[in-house]
Amino acid sequence: SGGESGGVRPVYLRCARGTVLWRYPHDALRVVLSFPVSFLENTSLSYLGFRACVKISGPVRVFLEAGGKLRQLYSPSDGKHELTHRCFRSRKHTAALYMEAEDDYSFKNTKVKLQYDLEPNSVKGGTLRVPDEEEDCRPCSMEELAKAYCQSDLVAKGTVTDVEQNPKMDTSELILRVTKILRYIAQEAEGNEIDASLKKSVRVRIPMVCDARHGLGEFVIMAKRRLGDLTLVCAPRLEAWMQIVHEMDNAPCVLHS
C-alpha cells in the first residue's frame, strides 16, 4: 500500500516467488529481490546467481539497477503485452528494481501489480555465457532430461497439435493433446491451465525465437510453472525418453514413460 509520502520507499522480498500490490501509487519504490537461502542449503552446487522473471501492470515505470545504471524493464507504453514475462539474470544474491509511479495516485483507486519468480542459474544447468534465448531453445541432455522430469510441475505424453505465435509477448504456445499425465504438481492457490481433473489439452509457453513447430509423433513435454504460466523446459520424443528411462540408473527420482 501507499505508506508515507515523498521519497523512495524500500521493499525487501525474500521468497522465490510472490506478488506485490501497490495501491494508490505515488513517488517510487525500490524493490530488492533476494534469492532464498533455503534454496542454497538444499543444493550441493556452487552458487551461480539467479534468473528473475516478472509480470508488471499498472501506471508505473520499472527499471532494473545494473552496474550503477537504470535499465528500463517496463513502461505502459513500451508496446509489449502486460502478460509478457520480462526476465533478467543476477550473478549476486540480490537484484533491485526501481518502480516509479507515472503520476500521483495518492487519492485515486489505482493499483500497480508486480509478480515475480526467481530460479537458480540455470534451469538446464548450462553456463552463464549462453544467452537466455539460446539456453531456452537448445535440446536437453540425458542428465538434464532426468533432472527436468523430477523437478517439473507437469510432465505429460502427447502430440503437439498446433503452435500459436504471440509477437506482443515474444512467445509461442504449444497446444498439446495430452495422452497421459506422468507427473503433475497442482498450483497452490490460483487456477491454471490444468486443474485437478487434468484436461486433455494444455498450453505450454516457449520463447518465440525458438521457432517451435508442431511435428509428427508423440512427445514427452516437461514444463514448470512460471508466473502462473506453464513454460517449456524439455520436450524429447517419446522413443528417446523411453530409451533414457531404460538406460538411466542414477536419476534424481524414479522415471516413468
Stockholm file with secondary structure:
# STOCKHOLM 1.0

chainA/1-257         SGGESGGVRPVYLRCARGTVLWRYPHDALRVVLSFPVSFLENTSLSYLGFRACVKISGPVRVFLEAGGKLRQLYSPSDGKHELTHRCFRSRKHTAALYMEAEDDYSFKNTKVKLQYDLEPNSVKGGTLRVPDEEEDCRPCSMEELAKAYCQSDLVAKGTVTDVEQNPKMDTSELILRVTKILRYIAQEAEGNEIDASLKKSVRVRIPMVCDARHGLGEFVIMAKRRLGDLTLVCAPRLEAWMQIVHEMDNAPCVLHS
#=GR chainA/1-257 SS CCCSSSSEEEEEECSSEEEEEEESCCSEEEEEEECCHHHHHTCCSCCCCEEEEEEEESSEEEEEEETTEEEEEECTTSSSCTTCCEEEEESSSEEEEEEEESSCCTTSCCEEEEEEEEEESCTTCCCTTSCHHHHHHSCCCHHHHHHHHHHCSEEEEEEEEEEEEEGGGTEEEEEEEEEEEEEECCCSSSCCSSCTTCCSEEEEEEEGGGCCCCCSSCEEEEEEEETTEEEEEECCBHHHHHHHHHHCCSCSSCCCC
#=GC SS_cons         CCCSSSSEEEEEECSSEEEEEEESCCSEEEEEEECCHHHHHTCCSCCCCEEEEEEEESSEEEEEEETTEEEEEECTTSSSCTTCCEEEEESSSEEEEEEEESSCCTTSCCEEEEEEEEEESCTTCCCTTSCHHHHHHSCCCHHHHHHHHHHCSEEEEEEEEEEEEEGGGTEEEEEEEEEEEEEECCCSSSCCSSCTTCCSEEEEEEEGGGCCCCCSSCEEEEEEEETTEEEEEECCBHHHHHHHHHHCCSCSSCCCC
//
